[in-house]
């Protein structure tokens, strides 16, 4: 049975898109057919991790939302870009990075209800095992929709007081929307912290399972979104933890 998984954070800069891309690649490496959609229409970026440039985008999510094409026409097969490690298949649905397109979204908005239809059409028409949704940070209409239709939601936070407060709001909303599976992921944790203490504190604060506590990684920073970290560093501590997260999401 297909699954829809949303990756979310209340604030930007948490590593949400990187986490989404890495979990997508790890699931596809297991032989699954995975779609990944960038619904951060105001500030898209996950396409960079998959090596896609503006000229490669024959259609974007924006085109679908404005009635220019079917949702499956926005799906780009990026499997070959990632090399032989991917046994399954990855379809990327990017948002436009053209300034005019982004300005139009901010000025005119769009019918958010179309997203709901699009999510389900992608799963059905592409015969996906998993649809990963890279959400817009914070809470807005499309984020609430993404959360509401998800089989699982991963909320990413850093060990930061602003993140803690915002995450509390998101957890409360997710519970009101009856999300079947809610996991927290603590990211970019300095090595001077006691990771077990961080996990215990977060779990007690939100009464939710922490799927992983990931350390700050110089290698991740040096890669600078120029590829999928888990494929470049398969034995890295971060990669091993992300594999555990992927396994929990599919359990």
C-alpha positions as CSV (number, residue, x, y, z in Angstrom):
1,X,0.0,0.0,0.0
2,X,1.3,3.4,-1.0
3,X,2.4,5.9,1.7
4,X,2.3,9.7,1.8
5,X,5.1,11.2,4.1
6,X,5.5,14.8,4.9
7,X,8.7,16.3,6.1
8,X,8.1,19.6,8.0
9,X,9.7,22.2,10.3
10,X,8.3,25.2,11.9
11,X,11.3,27.4,11.0
12,X,13.6,27.4,8.0
13,X,17.2,26.3,8.2
14,X,16.6,23.0,10.0
15,X,17.8,20.8,7.1
16,X,14.3,19.8,6.0
17,X,14.9,19.6,2.3
18,X,18.2,17.7,2.8
19,X,16.4,15.3,5.1
20,X,13.6,14.8,2.6
21,X,16.1,14.2,-0.3
22,X,18.2,11.7,1.7
23,X,15.2,9.7,2.9
24,X,13.9,9.6,-0.6
25,X,17.2,8.3,-1.9
26,X,17.5,5.7,0.9
27,X,14.0,4.4,0.2
28,X,14.7,4.2,-3.6
29,X,17.9,2.4,-2.9
30,X,15.8,-0.4,-1.4
31,X,14.0,-0.8,-4.7
32,X,11.0,1.4,-4.0
33,X,9.4,3.8,-6.5
34,X,9.4,7.2,-4.8
35,X,8.0,10.5,-5.7
36,X,9.3,13.7,-4.1
37,X,7.4,17.0,-4.4
38,X,8.6,20.5,-3.5
39,X,5.6,22.3,-2.1
40,X,7.8,25.1,-0.8
41,X,6.6,27.2,-3.7
42,X,7.7,30.5,-2.3
43,X,11.3,29.4,-1.8
44,X,11.9,26.1,-3.7
45,X,15.3,24.3,-3.6
46,X,15.2,20.6,-3.3
47,X,15.8,20.2,-7.0
48,X,19.4,21.3,-6.4
49,X,20.1,18.2,-4.4
50,X,19.0,16.0,-7.3
51,X,21.3,17.9,-9.7
52,X,18.4,19.6,-11.6
53,X,18.8,23.1,-13.2
54,X,16.1,25.5,-14.3
55,X,16.6,24.4,-18.0
56,X,15.9,20.8,-17.0
57,X,12.4,21.6,-15.8
58,X,10.0,21.0,-18.7
59,X,7.1,21.5,-16.3
60,X,6.9,22.5,-12.6
61,X,4.3,22.2,-9.9
62,X,3.4,25.8,-10.7
63,X,2.3,24.8,-14.2
64,X,-0.1,22.2,-12.8
65,X,-1.5,24.6,-10.2
66,X,-2.3,27.1,-12.9
67,X,-3.9,24.5,-15.2
68,X,-1.2,24.3,-17.8
69,X,-0.5,20.5,-17.5
70,X,-1.5,17.3,-15.7
71,X,0.4,16.7,-12.4
72,X,2.2,13.6,-13.8
73,X,3.7,15.9,-16.6
74,X,5.6,17.7,-13.8
75,X,7.3,14.5,-12.6
76,X,11.0,14.2,-13.7
77,X,12.7,10.9,-13.5
78,X,16.0,11.8,-11.7
79,X,17.1,8.2,-11.0
80,X,19.9,8.1,-13.4
81,X,21.4,11.3,-12.0
82,X,22.1,9.5,-8.7
83,X,24.0,6.5,-10.1
84,X,23.8,2.8,-9.6
85,X,23.1,2.9,-5.9
86,X,19.4,3.5,-6.7
87,X,17.7,0.2,-7.4
88,X,14.2,1.7,-7.5
89,X,13.0,4.9,-9.1
90,X,12.8,8.6,-8.1
91,X,10.4,11.1,-9.6
92,X,11.0,14.7,-8.7
93,X,8.2,17.3,-8.9
94,X,9.9,20.6,-8.6
95,X,8.5,24.1,-8.0
96,X,9.6,26.8,-10.4
97,X,12.7,28.8,-9.5
98,X,11.8,31.6,-11.9
99,X,11.4,35.0,-10.1
100,X,8.3,35.8,-12.1
101,X,6.6,32.5,-11.2
102,X,7.4,32.9,-7.5
103,X,6.1,36.5,-7.6
104,X,2.9,35.4,-9.1
105,X,2.3,32.9,-6.3
106,X,2.9,35.6,-3.7
107,X,0.6,38.0,-5.6
108,X,-2.2,35.7,-6.8
109,X,-2.0,32.6,-4.8
110,X,-3.5,29.4,-6.2
111,X,-6.2,26.8,-5.5
112,X,-4.8,24.8,-2.7
113,X,-7.4,22.1,-3.2
114,X,-5.7,21.2,-6.5
115,X,-2.7,20.0,-4.4
116,X,-4.9,17.3,-2.7
117,X,-6.0,16.0,-6.1
118,X,-2.4,16.2,-7.4
119,X,-0.9,14.2,-4.5
120,X,-3.3,11.3,-5.1
121,X,-3.0,11.5,-8.9
122,X,0.8,11.2,-8.6
123,X,0.5,8.1,-6.4
124,X,-2.0,6.5,-8.7
125,X,-0.7,7.4,-12.1
126,X,3.0,6.9,-11.4
127,X,2.3,3.7,-9.3
128,X,4.3,5.1,-6.4
129,X,5.2,3.2,-3.3
130,X,5.9,6.4,-1.5
131,X,5.2,10.1,-2.0
132,X,7.5,12.4,0.0
133,X,6.3,16.0,0.5
134,X,8.9,18.7,1.2
135,X,6.7,21.3,2.9
136,X,6.9,25.0,3.3
137,X,8.3,26.0,6.8
138,X,5.7,27.2,9.3
139,X,2.0,26.8,9.0
140,X,-0.1,27.9,6.0
141,X,-2.9,26.4,4.0
142,X,-0.9,24.1,1.8
143,X,1.2,22.8,4.8
144,X,-2.0,22.0,6.7
145,X,-3.3,20.1,3.7
146,X,-0.1,18.2,3.4
147,X,-0.1,17.2,7.0
148,X,-3.8,16.3,7.0
149,X,-3.5,13.8,4.1
150,X,-0.2,12.2,5.3
151,X,0.2,8.7,6.6
152,X,3.3,9.9,8.5
153,X,4.7,13.2,9.4
154,X,8.3,14.0,10.4
155,X,8.9,17.3,12.2
156,X,12.5,18.5,12.2
157,X,13.9,20.7,14.9
158,X,17.2,21.9,16.2
159,X,18.2,22.1,19.9
160,X,17.1,25.8,19.9
161,X,14.5,27.6,22.0
162,X,12.8,29.1,19.0
163,X,12.5,25.7,17.3
164,X,11.2,24.1,20.5
165,X,8.4,26.6,20.8
166,X,7.4,26.4,17.1
167,X,7.5,22.6,17.1
168,X,5.1,22.6,20.0
169,X,2.5,24.4,17.8
170,X,3.1,22.0,14.9
171,X,2.7,18.9,17.1
172,X,-0.5,20.3,18.5
173,X,-1.9,20.9,15.0
174,X,-0.8,17.4,13.8
175,X,-2.6,15.8,16.6
176,X,-5.8,17.8,15.9
177,X,-5.5,16.6,12.3
178,X,-5.2,13.0,13.5
179,X,-2.0,12.2,11.6
180,X,-1.5,8.4,11.9
181,X,2.3,8.5,12.6
182,X,4.2,11.4,14.1
183,X,7.9,11.3,14.5
184,X,10.4,14.0,15.6
185,X,13.9,14.4,14.3
186,X,16.4,16.5,16.1
187,X,19.0,17.8,13.6
188,X,22.3,19.7,13.7
189,X,23.1,18.8,17.3
190,X,26.5,20.0,18.5
191,X,28.8,17.1,19.7
192,X,29.2,18.8,23.1
193,X,25.5,17.8,23.8
194,X,24.5,14.6,25.4
195,X,22.4,13.0,22.7
196,X,20.5,10.7,25.0
197,X,19.6,13.7,27.2
198,X,18.5,15.6,24.1
199,X,16.3,12.7,23.0
200,X,14.7,12.3,26.4
201,X,14.0,16.0,26.8
202,X,12.3,16.3,23.4
203,X,10.3,13.1,23.8
204,X,9.1,14.3,27.3
205,X,8.4,17.8,26.1
206,X,6.1,16.8,23.2
207,X,5.1,13.3,24.3
208,X,6.2,12.0,20.8
209,X,8.8,9.6,19.5
210,X,12.1,10.9,18.5
211,X,13.2,9.0,15.4
212,X,16.8,10.2,15.5
213,X,19.1,12.8,16.9
214,X,21.5,13.8,14.2
215,X,24.9,15.5,14.9
216,X,26.1,18.7,13.2
217,X,28.2,17.4,10.3
218,X,31.1,19.3,8.7
219,X,30.9,16.9,5.8
220,X,27.2,17.8,5.2
221,X,28.1,21.5,5.3
222,X,31.0,21.0,2.9
223,X,28.9,19.1,0.5
224,X,26.7,22.3,0.4
225,X,23.7,20.6,-1.3
226,X,25.8,19.5,-4.2
227,X,24.4,16.0,-4.0
228,X,22.7,13.4,-1.8
229,X,24.7,13.0,1.4
230,X,23.6,9.5,2.2
231,X,24.9,8.3,-1.2
232,X,28.2,10.2,-0.9
233,X,28.8,9.1,2.7
234,X,27.0,5.7,3.1
235,X,28.9,4.7,6.3
236,X,28.6,8.1,8.0
237,X,26.8,8.4,11.3
238,X,24.2,10.7,9.9
239,X,23.5,8.3,7.1
240,X,23.1,5.3,9.4
241,X,20.6,7.3,11.6
242,X,18.6,8.4,8.5
243,X,18.4,4.7,7.5
244,X,16.8,4.1,10.9
245,X,14.3,6.9,10.2
246,X,13.4,5.5,6.8
247,X,12.9,2.1,8.3
248,X,10.5,3.5,11.0
249,X,8.6,5.4,8.4
250,X,8.0,2.2,6.4
251,X,7.2,0.0,9.4
